[in-house]
Amino acid sequence: MEYSIRNCEIGDLPKLVILCQKHAEFEKADFSPEGKQEKLKEAIFSKNPKLFCLVVAVKETIVGYVSYTFDYSTWDAATFMYMDCLFLEEEARSFGIGEVLIEKLKEIAAENNCVNIQWQTPEFNTRAIKFYNRSGAKGKDKVRFTLNLI
């Protein structure tokens, strides 16, 4: 499969929202596309972005994305990268693209003096867990909580 990895562009946002919805469905999570395009535009393309996003492009469309933020760890007293999402369309899986995305994130994290990259995945996503273990990542047993405010 011929593909390129590049920074998300404003023109990618409609497809990015679709990929987000597919990702949410895969993770059995609620998702509403309403207003997401405008909110993502603000988060990614503002003067001080809250979110960063790389996309996997095949010809004229995107087939995957990885999004991340920078955060600060109290315990490490240092900056870390948080990988918010990594998702590839089914037809883009098993080509080594995930490994390339992780390598890109490692480069970006190192350039930004991050001590590590953190992320999570559902326990039922055994394929992703095997992939992350192969990449050298170490899982931690924790329970993630969400307290809805809206």
C-alpha positions in Angstrom: 0.0 0.0 0.0 1.4 3.4 -1.0 0.7 6.0 1.7 2.1 9.2 3.2 2.1 10.5 6.7 1.7 14.2 7.1 0.2 16.9 9.4 -3.5 17.1 9.3 -4.8 19.9 7.0 -8.0 21.8 7.3 -9.4 20.0 4.3 -8.9 16.7 6.1 -11.4 17.6 8.9 -14.6 16.2 7.3 -12.9 12.8 6.9 -11.2 13.0 10.2 -14.6 13.3 11.9 -15.7 10.2 10.1 -12.6 8.4 11.2 -13.2 9.5 14.8 -16.7 8.1 14.6 -15.4 4.8 13.2 -12.8 4.7 16.0 -15.5 5.4 18.6 -17.7 2.6 17.2 -14.8 0.2 17.3 -14.2 1.1 20.9 -17.9 0.8 21.7 -18.1 4.4 22.7 -20.7 7.1 22.2 -19.9 9.7 19.6 -21.8 12.5 18.0 -20.2 14.2 15.0 -22.2 17.4 15.6 -19.9 20.4 15.9 -16.8 18.3 15.9 -15.3 19.6 12.7 -15.3 23.2 14.0 -14.1 22.2 17.4 -11.2 20.2 15.9 -10.4 23.0 13.6 -10.0 25.3 16.6 -8.0 22.8 18.6 -5.6 21.8 15.9 -5.2 25.0 13.8 -5.3 27.8 16.4 -2.2 29.9 17.2 -1.6 27.8 20.3 -2.9 24.3 19.4 -4.4 22.1 22.1 -4.2 19.0 19.8 -1.8 17.8 17.2 -2.7 15.3 14.5 -0.9 13.3 11.8 -2.9 11.6 9.1 -2.2 8.7 6.9 -3.0 9.6 3.3 -3.6 7.3 0.4 -4.2 9.1 -2.9 -6.8 11.8 -2.2 -8.2 10.5 1.1 -7.0 9.8 4.6 -7.3 6.3 6.0 -6.0 6.8 9.5 -4.8 9.3 12.0 -2.9 9.7 15.3 -3.6 12.6 17.6 -1.6 13.7 20.6 -1.1 16.4 23.2 1.6 17.4 25.5 1.1 17.3 29.2 3.0 17.5 32.4 3.7 14.7 34.9 3.8 15.6 38.6 5.6 12.4 39.4 8.2 12.8 36.7 8.3 16.6 37.0 8.6 16.6 33.3 6.6 16.9 30.0 5.2 13.8 28.4 3.3 13.2 25.2 -0.2 11.7 25.4 -1.3 9.8 22.4 -5.1 10.4 22.4 -6.0 8.3 19.4 -4.4 6.0 16.9 -6.8 4.6 14.3 -6.5 3.0 10.9 -9.2 1.9 8.5 -9.4 -1.9 8.3 -7.9 -2.0 4.8 -4.9 0.1 6.0 -4.0 -2.4 8.8 -1.2 -4.9 8.7 1.1 -2.8 6.5 3.4 -1.6 9.3 1.8 1.9 9.3 1.1 1.7 13.0 4.8 1.2 13.7 5.7 4.1 11.5 3.3 6.3 13.3 4.7 5.3 16.7 8.2 6.0 15.4 7.1 9.5 14.2 5.6 10.2 17.6 8.8 9.1 19.3 10.7 11.6 17.2 8.3 14.4 17.9 8.3 13.6 21.6 12.1 13.6 21.7 12.2 16.9 19.9 9.9 18.3 22.6 11.9 16.9 25.5 9.2 14.5 26.6 10.2 11.8 29.1 7.7 9.3 27.7 4.6 8.7 25.6 1.4 7.5 27.3 -1.9 6.2 26.0 -4.6 3.7 26.7 -6.6 1.2 24.9 -9.6 -0.9 25.9 -8.9 -4.3 27.4 -10.8 -6.0 24.6 -8.6 -4.6 21.9 -6.2 -7.5 22.1 -4.7 -6.8 18.6 -3.7 -3.3 19.7 -2.3 -4.6 23.0 -0.1 -7.1 21.2 1.1 -4.4 18.8 1.9 -2.0 21.7 3.7 -4.7 23.6 5.8 -5.5 20.4 6.7 -1.8 20.2 8.3 -2.0 23.6 5.6 -0.2 25.6 4.6 -1.5 29.0 1.0 -1.7 30.1 -0.2 -0.6 33.5 -3.3 -1.9 35.3 -5.4 1.1 36.0 -9.1 2.0 35.7 -9.9 5.1 33.7 -12.8 7.2 35.0 -14.8 9.8 33.2 -16.9 12.4 35.1 -19.2 14.0 32.6 -19.7 17.7 33.0 -22.1 18.4 30.1 
